[in-house]
Amino acid sequence: MDKLLSEFSLGLFFWQTILFVALVLLLKKFAWKPILNAVNDREEGIKKALESAENAKKEMQNLTADNEVLVKEARAERDAMLKEAREIREKMISEAKENAKEQAAKMIDSAVVAIEQEKQAALAHLKKEVGDLSMVIAEVILKKELASQEDQIKLVEGMLKDVTLT
């Protein structure tokens, strides 16, 4: 340190101080301001990015909540549609059953009517056959002109045995 104090020059110190101050002023004018402006701009950019990230986060939360509401509404609507479809299906099944019962009742009624008609036709045919048979018997009896009643009864009984009803 002694050597430093012994070689100290006031002129050199003065010029170094002036150069240092000039260098600081030049740096302040040409370097500091652009550097500080760049740092401030960067800081503003970071703040804006953080704000936009926060806004995006809030928007995502809102969208998520909206999506959940939409999903709940869609599920409720789906459940309502399924319930309505079930009701329609049950209604269609019950209508089909009623229609089938009505058709069956109509078929049974028409079958009963047809059976009754067939029965009446068979009875009419039977009556006609009996009438025809009676006529044949009477004709035979008259042709023979039987003298006794016993002969007539034997003849009728014999003819009845020979003729079969169809």
C-alpha positions in Angstrom: 0.0 0.0 0.0 3.0 2.3 0.5 3.9 1.8 -3.1 0.4 2.8 -4.2 0.5 6.0 -2.1 4.0 6.9 -3.3 3.1 6.6 -7.0 -0.1 8.5 -6.6 -0.6 11.2 -9.2 -3.2 13.9 -8.8 -3.5 14.6 -12.6 -4.0 10.9 -13.4 -6.6 10.7 -10.7 -8.4 13.7 -12.1 -8.4 12.4 -15.7 -9.6 9.0 -14.5 -12.4 10.5 -12.6 -13.5 12.6 -15.6 -13.3 9.6 -17.9 -15.3 7.5 -15.3 -18.0 10.2 -15.0 -18.1 10.5 -18.8 -18.3 6.8 -19.2 -21.2 6.7 -16.6 -23.0 9.5 -18.4 -22.5 7.8 -21.8 -23.7 4.5 -20.4 -26.6 6.2 -18.7 -27.6 7.9 -22.0 -27.0 5.1 -24.4 -27.0 1.9 -22.4 -28.9 2.3 -19.2 -32.1 3.6 -20.7 -32.4 0.9 -23.4 -31.5 -1.7 -20.8 -33.9 -0.4 -18.2 -36.6 0.0 -20.9 -36.0 -3.5 -22.1 -36.2 -4.8 -18.5 -39.4 -2.7 -17.9 -40.9 -4.0 -21.1 -40.0 -7.5 -20.2 -41.5 -7.0 -16.7 -44.7 -5.7 -18.3 -44.8 -8.6 -20.7 -44.4 -11.0 -17.8 -47.2 -9.3 -15.9 -49.5 -9.4 -19.0 -48.7 -13.0 -19.5 -49.5 -13.8 -15.9 -52.7 -11.9 -16.1 -53.7 -13.6 -19.3 -52.8 -17.0 -17.8 -55.0 -16.1 -14.8 -57.8 -15.1 -17.1 -57.4 -18.2 -19.1 -57.5 -20.3 -15.9 -60.7 -18.5 -14.8 -62.2 -19.0 -18.3 -61.3 -22.7 -18.2 -63.0 -23.0 -14.8 -66.1 -21.2 -16.2 -66.1 -23.5 -19.3 -65.7 -26.6 -17.1 -68.6 -25.5 -14.9 -70.6 -24.7 -18.1 -69.7 -28.1 -19.5 -70.8 -29.8 -16.3 -74.1 -28.0 -16.5 -74.5 -29.0 -20.1 -73.6 -32.6 -19.3 -76.2 -32.7 -16.5 -78.8 -31.2 -18.8 -78.0 -33.7 -21.5 -78.3 -36.6 -19.1 -81.6 -35.3 -17.8 -82.8 -34.9 -21.4 -81.6 -38.4 -22.2 -83.3 -39.8 -19.2 -86.5 -38.0 -20.1 -86.3 -39.3 -23.7 -85.7 -42.9 -22.4 -88.7 -42.6 -20.0 -90.9 -41.3 -22.8 -89.7 -44.1 -25.1 -90.5 -46.7 -22.4 -94.0 -45.2 -22.0 -94.6 -45.3 -25.7 -93.4 -48.9 -25.9 -95.7 -49.9 -23.0 -98.6 -48.1 -24.6 -97.9 -49.8 -28.0 -97.7 -53.2 -26.3 -101.0 -52.6 -24.4 -102.7 -51.4 -27.6 -101.4 -54.4 -29.5 -102.7 -56.7 -26.7 -106.1 -54.9 -26.8 -106.2 -55.2 -30.6 -105.3 -58.9 -30.4 -108.0 -59.5 -27.8 -110.5 -57.7 -30.0 -109.5 -59.7 -33.1 -109.7 -62.9 -31.1 -113.2 -62.0 -29.8 -114.3 -61.1 -33.4 -112.9 -64.4 -34.6 -114.6 -66.3 -31.8 -117.9 -64.5 -32.5 -117.6 -65.2 -36.3 -116.7 -68.9 -35.5 -119.8 -69.2 -33.2 -122.0 -67.6 -35.9 -120.5 -70.0 -38.5 -121.0 -73.0 -36.3 -124.6 -71.9 -35.6 -125.2 -71.5 -39.4 -123.6 -74.9 -40.1 -125.8 -76.4 -37.3 -128.9 -74.9 -38.8 -127.9 -76.1 -42.3 -127.3 -79.6 -40.9 -130.7 -79.6 -39.1 -132.4 -78.4 -42.3 -130.7 -81.1 -44.3 -131.7 -83.7 -41.7 -135.3 -82.5 -41.8 -135.3 -82.7 -45.6 -133.8 -86.2 -45.5 -136.4 -87.3 -42.9 -139.1 -85.8 -45.0 -137.9 -87.5 -48.1 -137.6 -90.8 -46.3 -141.2 -90.4 -45.0 -142.4 -89.7 -48.5 -140.6 -92.8 -49.8 -142.1 -94.9 -47.0 -145.6 -93.5 -47.6 -145.2 -94.1 -51.3 -144.2 -97.7 -50.8 -147.0 -98.3 -48.4 -149.6 -96.8 -50.7 -148.3 -98.9 -53.7 -148.6 -102.1 -51.9 -152.0 -101.3 -50.6 -151.5 -103.5 -47.7 -154.7 -105.0 -46.2 -153.6 -105.3 -42.6 -152.0 -103.0 -40.2 -149.5 -105.6 -39.1 -148.1 -105.9 -42.6 -147.7 -102.1 -42.8 -145.8 -102.0 -39.5 -143.5 -104.8 -40.6 -142.8 -103.1 -43.9 -142.0 -99.7 -42.2 -139.7 -101.3 -39.7 -137.9 -103.3 -42.4 -137.4 -100.2 -44.5 -136.1 -98.2 -41.5 -133.5 -100.9 -40.9 -132.4 -100.8 -44.5 -132.1 -97.0 -44.7 -129.3 -95.3 -42.7 -129.3 -91.6 -41.9 -126.4 -89.6 -43.2 
